[in-house]
């Protein structure tokens, strides 16, 4: 996984060990995944408690604002719709 420049923002979905989905945004995906899996400090308490988490979807956005808006849209989806989104890539 190559490192993105700090201007590139991503929306991502993780599948946690309990089979739940977690949505977030970042401009440094490798670091963020390590945080979510408890390898380094940071990350969501939920994902650390349900690790290991695996990246299953990512989507580039133009900027942080766009990433936040898209994250909100994805978080409003039910699980079936999120799974269809993942399968469409």
Secondary structure as UniProt FT lines:
FT   TURN            6..7
FT   STRAND          9..15
FT   TURN            17..18
FT   STRAND          21..26
FT   HELIX           29..36
FT   TURN            37..38
FT   HELIX           45..49
FT   STRAND          54..61
FT   HELIX           64..76
FT   HELIX           79..87
//
